[in-house]
Amino acid sequence: MAKHGEAIDRSLDGWTREEFTAHGITRPILRRGSGPGLMLLPELPGVTPEVLTLGNRLVTAGFTVVVPALVGVPGRPRTTASAVLATARVCLSREFRALARDAERPVAGFLRALAKHLHGEAGHQGVGVIGMDFSGGLALAAATEPAVLAAVLSGPTLPLAPTGAARRDPGCSARELAEVRARARRGELRVAGLRFSHDRRCPPERLIGLRRVLGAAFDLIEIDSGPGNPHGLPPDAHHVLTEGYVDRPGHPTVQALARVVTLIRSRVAPEEP
C-alpha cells in the first residue's frame, strides 16, 4: 500500500514549486504548462489531487496554469480532518475574513499581484482566473487587476454567514464590485458563474445578483442537481469542476468546463484557435 506522502508526490508530478510574496503574504505556487496564463485558485481544504487534475486539464487545453496554495498542504488528499482544519483557518484568518460582508480581503491583493506577475511572464493579452468554493469571490476581487480579462466563480461560498444579506454578497467589497462592473461595461472583462441548482453552500442569490449587476458581461452556468435529474447528480453536489466533475462525453460538467475554457481563451488569446 502506498504511503500518504507518496500519494501527495504522485499528484504533484509535472508541477514545479516556488514561493511568491506580495502585500506581506507569502505562499507556495505550483506551475505547469505553456501558453496564456490562467490562475487556478483552490477550494477547501486546499490544493487537493482533484484540484491538480483540473489544473492538468487546463494545461492540456493550452494554458500556463498557476495554483497558489492559499491553505493546506499542496497535493494532500481531501479528508474530514483536513477540511475541518482548513475551514477553521479560513474563518479565523484576517487574510480571508470568511464571515464578513462587503469585505476587502487582504489575500485579494496578493492574488492581484500574482495575476500581474503571471501576465508579465506568460504574455498574450492578459490572464484568466478561476476561483472555486471559498476562493470564488476572490477571483472576482482579483478581476480589478487590469491584467485579468476573464474571471470564473465556481460554487462561491464566501461569506459563510447564513443571512439573507450574506447570501447576496458576491464575496468581495462594494468598491471592488463597482470596479469589476466598470471594467465589464468598458468591455475589458467577462465573468462566469457556475453552480449546481440545489447547492446550499452556494446560494442562488449570489450569482443571480452578479448577473443583475454585470448584465451581458456575466454568464450563468447552472447544472440541474434536483430530484430526478437526468444525470443522477446528488442534491448536495457542490464542486462543479473537481469532485463533482464526471469525465464522460456530453455530461453537463464536461460541457461547463468546455464553456469556461472557451470563455477564457476568447479573452486572453483570441488569436489562437
Secondary structure by P-SEA (a helix, b strand, c coil): cccaaaaaaaaaccccccccccccbbbbbbbbbbcbbbbbbbccccccaaaaaaaaaaaaaccbbbbbcccccccccccaaaaaaaaaaaaacccccccccccccaaaaaaaaaaaaaaaacccccbbbbbcccaaaaaaaacccccccbbbbccccccccccccccccccccaaaaaaaaaaaaaccbbbbbbbccccccccaaaaaaaaaaacccbbbbbbbcccccccccccccccccccccccccccaaaaaaaaaaaaaaaccccccc
